[in-house]
Amino acid sequence: MNFEQFQNRSRLYVIGALEPEEVEEFEKARKKFGQKAEDFITKCYALHEAFALSLRPAKASAAIKDRLMSSSSRRMNS
């Protein structure tokens, strides 16, 4: 695996999207590329976290709210 392939797999690695056999190959390349690999993985984790924090929660639909309110009303009346 060359470093460009390693970079592509690193992005998948940080989100847990590699298959077990791919993880084994990735770990070998990680050792092969040393500190350069570790630095890149660290950047990938930082980007992953920044992206996750930038997402806004989806607004609940009116139907979900109605089901929730109906369910809680039934429980309170029981």
Backbone hydrogen bonds, N-H to C=O, Kabsch-Sander energy under -0.5 kcal/mol:
donor,donor_aa,acceptor,acceptor_aa,energy
6,F,2,N,-2.1
7,Q,3,F,-2.5
8,N,4,E,-2.1
9,R,5,Q,-2.5
10,S,6,F,-2.3
11,R,7,Q,-1.5
12,L,8,N,-1.0
13,Y,9,R,-2.7
14,V,10,S,-2.3
15,I,11,R,-0.6
16,G,13,Y,-1.5
17,A,12,L,-2.8
22,E,19,E,-0.6
23,V,19,E,-2.3
24,E,20,P,-1.7
25,E,21,E,-1.6
26,F,22,E,-2.7
27,E,23,V,-2.8
28,K,24,E,-1.7
29,A,25,E,-2.1
30,R,26,F,-2.5
31,K,27,E,-1.9
32,K,28,K,-2.2
33,F,29,A,-2.6
34,G,30,R,-0.9
36,K,33,F,-1.1
37,A,33,F,-0.7
37,A,34,G,-0.5
38,E,34,G,-2.0
39,D,35,Q,-2.7
40,F,36,K,-1.7
41,I,37,A,-2.6
42,T,38,E,-2.3
43,K,39,D,-1.9
44,C,40,F,-2.2
45,Y,41,I,-2.5
46,A,42,T,-2.1
47,L,43,K,-2.5
48,H,44,C,-2.5
49,E,45,Y,-2.5
50,A,46,A,-2.4
51,F,47,L,-2.5
52,A,48,H,-2.3
53,L,49,E,-2.3
54,S,50,A,-1.3
55,L,51,F,-0.8
55,L,52,A,-0.7
65,K,61,S,-2.2
66,D,62,A,-2.6
67,R,63,A,-2.2
68,L,64,I,-2.4
69,M,65,K,-2.7
70,S,66,D,-2.4
71,S,67,R,-2.5
72,S,68,L,-2.5
73,S,69,M,-2.2
74,R,70,S,-2.2
75,R,71,S,-1.9
76,M,72,S,-2.1
77,N,73,S,-1.9
78,S,74,R,-0.9
